[in-house]
Amino acid sequence: MKLTERQKELIGKTFIDFQQTSYMQEHGVVFNRAEGLYCWDTNGKRYFDAVGGVYVATLGHRHPEILDAMRKQMEKSIFVPPLHGISDTGLEFIEKMGSITPGNVNFIKGFSGGSEANEAAFKFVRQYYKQTDRPTKYKFISMYLSYHGATMAAATASGGSERRTKFEPQVGGFLKVPNPLQFRDRFADWEEANKFCADWIEEVIVNENPDTIAGVLLEPICNTAGIVKPTTEFFQRVRKTCDNHNVALILDEVLTGIAKTGRMFASEIFGIVPDVLTTGKGLSGGVYPMGVMAAREDMAQAFIGKPEEGLQFGHGHTWAGNPLAGAVGIATIDIIQKYNLCEKARSLGDYLNKKLEQLKKYGCIREIRGSGVLRGVELVKDPQTNEPFPKKSKLGDALKITSVDNGLIMRVDRDWFAVCPPLIAEKKDIDELYDLIEQSLKKALDMI
């Protein structure tokens, strides 16, 4: 859209997430309305929001049933004293959330977003080991190319250097291992690359000394690597390694949680149960800031005792787990279950994948990845040799511009793009989405 001088001036007085101000003043969008699958800017232009904002509006913008639940809660209570108790709605949300989490990962603590939830997971696991006579276990292993949040420890755990190194030195006790994507061309197939990287995690644990390792933090599907989905064997090997060395397996399902992958949680795809799980984003349907840390109930027992023992979890946030969050979280889960949206994510995702495969005719697609409606498309100069685009002529940079110009909001990186259409979409909407992607890609190819 063409920004007014006043809009440009005001953009110059803030920061747009991870974006350069001068770029946003030229290519940014000022939105003023959103409904269902679409957003509109202040000029009245409509955009197909193919990522639900940022993988948040899983049920589309302003879902009426969630808004209704929020209105009803606002008539009762909006905030309660968090140091003195919890709302009745908060307790109901804990019950509802515990009914969908895997295995016995039913100890629930609410937060205001994914970064908070991951910070809480680090603190929970460290305190757990201190209170179970293993105080030397404090290190966490995470993966290169990953993203776990923007707060300090979450950023330290993240594996993308562009978002991490600006703030170094960072929190101590965080180690990195390779993403299987980084090794796929060094092995005969994807399975072998995954085996190698899973075994590497165990090598790090052994060589660092298992008595110092508190947790392994992984995303079931890695967004910032380009919607990379490791193999089932990878996760099962890591689960076994963690069991063998008494290390907590933490799964960051902030992005992958809540139906979009075709399961309520993506860990179900791989047949594993974590020790700690974090989630957020789509949990509130894009209506209210929300995150959750869920842990094994038996781990939570280490925090129970007499007040004078000081065993309670030494952590909290003012707005975390407030009644409005509980109300919208309950409504979101109810809607997903009521309309069987996990099954819809699988069937709609299959249709979306078939449509995206048609883009290979343009000779710039290496592969399409993901699960359910969460799909990533990798861009290369030559799909036969997998030669990447030169740094000065990245297709992704052009696609980032042409997609927005074409009325399409999707996640675009230099070498890949991703979509995750809300689960209110139907096949005709996927057809519309594909047409917008194709038009945007053709224009981007003409630009480079």
N, C-alpha and C positions, 0 to 999 in steps of 0.2 A: 504494500500500500504506500501511497505518498503521504508522508507525515507532514503535519503543519509545523511551522517554526516553533510554536509553543510546545508541541509534543517533543520535538527534538531537544529543546532547551531543558525540559523536565527530565527526559531520559539522561541528559548529561549531568543530572543531579542525583542519580541512583546507579545501581549496578543491576544489569539483567544477568541471570544465572549463567556463568561460564562464558559470557559473550563480551566481546570488545564493544565499548560504547559507540565508537565511530561506525562500526559495522551495523549496530542496531539502529543508529540514527538514519542509516541509508536503507537497510533491509528489514528492520523490525516491524512488528505489527502491534497496534493498540486495539485490543479486543474490548467490546462492551456488552456482548451478549453470547450466551451459549445455550443450546437446547439439543438433546438427543445426540445425533452424530455430528452436529455442526457447531461452529463458532462464527461470529460476525465481527468485523472490525468497525471502527467508528465512521468509516465511509459507507458502510452497508454491504461490503463484500462478504460473501459466504465462503467458509473453508470447511472441507471435510476433515474432521479431526480423526486421523487414522491411528493415533496412539492414545486417545483419551486423555489429552493434556500431556501427561508424561507417564503413561501406563497406570493412570489413576481412575479415570471415569470408566471403569469396566462395564458399568451398566448405562453408559451414556450420560451426558450432562443433565443435571437437575432431574433425576429420576423421580417421578411423582410419589411413589410409595416411600422412598427414603425421605423426601421433603415432608411428607405427611407425618412420618414417625418423629422427625425433628420438631415439627410444630407442636405435636402433642407433648413431647418432652419439655419444650420451652414453657408450657403452661404449668408444669410441675416444678422443675428445678433446672438451672443451667450450671450451677457450680455449688459444690459442697465443701466443707472444711477437710482438706486431704490429710491433715495430721491427726484428725480425730476420728475418722471413719471413712465410709465409702457409701455411695448412693445405692438405692435398691436396684436402679437400672444398671449400675456398674456390676453388681453381683450377678444380675441376669445375663449380662454380656459375658462374664467369666464362664458361666455355665454353658452358654451358647458356643463360645469359642472353644471351650474344652471338648465339646461334642464333635468338632470337626478336625481337631489337630490329630496327628498320627500317634499311634501307640499310647503310651502313658505320659506323653508330653502335654500335660493338662494343668500345670501350674502357670497361671496367666497373669501378666503384669502389663497394663496398658500404658502407652506413651503417645506423644504427639506426632510421631513420624518414624521413618525407618532408621535415620541416623541415631536418634535417641534409643531406639530399640537395640541397635547393635552395640552402642556404648554400654547399655545396661547388661548385655550378654557378656561382654568382657569382664565387667565388674562382678557380675554374678558368679562366673566361673572361677575367677581368682579368689573371691571370698569363700566360695564353696571348698576349694582345696585347702585354704588356710584353716577352715573350720572342720576339716576331715583329716587333719594331721599330715597334710602334704603341702606345706607352705612354700616349698621351692618351685612348685609348678606355677609359672606365671607367663610363659611365652605363648604366642599365638602364631600359627602358620596360615598364611593365605596365599592367593594365587596372583601372579602377574596378569595384567589386563583386566583385573576385576574392579568392581566399584562397590564400596560398602557405606558410603555416606560422606558428608561434608564436615562433620565435627572432627575434632583433632585426632582421637584414637581411630575413628572410623576411616578418616582420610589416610592415616598411617597404614591401616590394614589394606587399603585399596592398592591395586597393582598398577594403575596407570600413572606414569611418571608426570604427565602434563598437569594433572590435578593434585599431585602429591609433593613434588620436589620444591615448589615455590615456598612451602612452609617448613622446610627442614631447618634445623634438626627437629625431629618429631618424637612421638612417644616411644620409649624403649620397649623392647621385648616383642617386637613384631618381625617375623621372618617371611620371606617370599619363596615360592616354588613356581616352576614354569606352568603355563597353561598348555594343554595338549595341542591347541591350535599352533603354538610356536614350534612344535616338533612334527607336525603332520607330514611335511615334505621330506623328513629325514628317515621315515619308516615306510614300509611297504603298504601299510594301510592305516586307517584311522584307529582301529582297535589296538594295534601295536603301539601307536603313539600314546594312547590312553593308558595302557599297561605300564609303559615306561614312566609316565608322569605320576601315576598312582604309587609306583614303587619308590619314586624319588621322595615322596612325602615321608615314607617310612625311613628312608635313608637319613633325612634331615632329623627326624625324631630320634633315631638311634645315635647319630653323631653329635647332636646337641645335648643328649642325655635325656631319656624319657622323664626323669624326675624333675626336669625344668619345663616341660611342655604341658601347657594347660589345655589348649584347644586347637583344632583345625577348623578354619572358617572357609566355607565354600558356597558359591551360588550354584543351584542346580542347572540353571541356564545363564550363562554370563552375558549380560547386555552389552557392556562397553567393549567386549572383545568382538562383538558382531553377532549376538544371539547364538553363542556357541554352546552346544549341548554335548557334554561328555557321554561316554557309553555307560550302560548299566554296570558293566564289569568294573569300570573305574570307581564308581561310587561304592560298590560292594567291597572292593579291595580296601578302599579308604576306611569304610566302616569297620572292617576286620582289623585293620592296623590300629585304629583308635581303641578298639576293645582290647587288643593285645597289650597296649602300652598305657592303658588307663588314661586316655586323652579324650576330652569332650569333643564330639563332633557337632559343630554349630552350622546350621544351614541358614543362609541369608535368603529368605523368600520374600523380601520386601517387594520385589518386582514380580516374581513368578507365582506368588501366592494368590489364592482366591479365584479359582476357576479358569483363568485365561489360558492355561496350558492344557486344558481338558481334564484336569484333576483339581481338587480343591487346593492341593499343594503339589508342586512338581516333584517332590521327593517320592511321592506315590508311584510315579512313572518308573523309578529305579528300584522300587521295592526295598527301601531302607527307611529306618526311623532314626532321626537325629537325637542327640541329648538335649540340645537347645535349638529352638527355631525362632527366627524373627520374621515379622511380616508387617505390611503397611499398605501404602498406595491404594490399591483397589478395595481394601477392606472397608472403606467408608463410601465407596462408589463415587469418589471425587467430591463429596459434599462437605467433609470436615477433616481437619488434620488428625491423623490417627496412625498409631503403630502399636505393635504388640511384641513382647518377648514371652515365649512359652518354653517351659523347661520340664524335664522329667519330675514327676511328683516326689520320687524318692530323693532326688537331689535337693528339693526344697525343704525336706525334713531337717537338713543340716542347719537351717536358719531358724528353727523352732526351739525355744527354751524359755527360761525365766528372764524377766526384764533385766535383772542385774547382770546376766551373762553377756548381754550385748551381742547376741547372735543375729539379730534382725538384719535384713538386707539394708545396707547403708546407702540407699539411693532413692531418689524421687525427683519429680518435676511438678511444678505448680499446676499446670493444665493437663497433666497426663491422666488418662482414665476418667475424665469428667463425664457427667451424665449425658451430655449431648453426644459425645463420642460413643458411649455405650449404646445409645438409642439408634444411631445410624449404623453402627456395626451389626447390631442384631437385625435391623431391617435388611441390610445388604445380604447377610447370610441367608435370611429367610427367603428373599427373592431368588437367590441362586438355587436354593433347594426346591422352592415352589415351582419354578419354571424349568428345572432340570438343565441348568445352563452349563454344567460341566460336559454333559453329552453334546449340547449344542456347540460348545467350543471345539469339540473334536470333529464333528461333522462339518461345521463352518470352516474350521481350520484346514481340513482336507480339501475343500473347494477352493479356499484362498491359495493354498499351495499349488494346486493345479493351474490356477490362473497365473501365478507368479512364474511358474515354469515357462510360460509362453514368452517371457522377457528374454529368454536365452537366444531367441532369433536375432537379437541385436548384437550378439558377439561380444558382450562385456560382462557376462555373469559367470562366475565360477561355480557357486552353489547356493542353494536356498536351505536355510536351517531353521530349527525351532520346533515347537510343539503347540497344538491347539491353534488359537488365533495369533499367538506370538511368533512372528516370522521375521527372519533376517535374510537379506540378499547381499552376497559378497560381489564386489565389483573388481574386475581385472581388465587389463588392456587386451590380453589374449587368453581365452579360456582353454586353448589347446596346450599352451606352455605354462599357463598361470602367471605370465609376466604381469607385474603390477603397472599401474600408470606412473609415469615420471612425476616427481614431486611438484613440478611446475604446471602440470596439466591434469590434476586429479579430477576425475569425473564427479566424485562426491561433492567437491566444492561448488561445482556448477549446479548439481542437482539440488543442493541446499537452497539455491536461489530460485531455480525454475519451479520447484515444487510449491513454494510459498506464492510465487507469482501466479501459479496456476490454480490457486485455491486449495492447496493440499498441505496438511500438517502431518509430518512424519519425522521419525528420528533419522537424521542423515549424518554420517561420518564421512571421512575422506575415502574410505575403501568399502563402505557398506551402508545400507539403509535398512530400517526396520519399520514394521507396522504391527499394530495390535488393535484392530477395530473393536469397539465395544460390543458386548454380547447381545445388544438389542438389534444388531445388524442382521439382515437377511441376504440371500444370494444376490438379489438385485442391487443391494448396497455394495456388495463385494465387486460386482460388475462395474459399478460406478467408480469405486476405488481403483480397480485395475486400470480403467480408462485414464484416470487422472495420473496414475503412476507412469503409464506408458507415454502419455503426452509429455509429461515432465522429463522423462528419461530421454526421449527423442530430442527435445529442446536442449538438454544438457549436453548430449553428444555433439550437437551442432556448435556448441560454444567452445569445445576444447580442440 
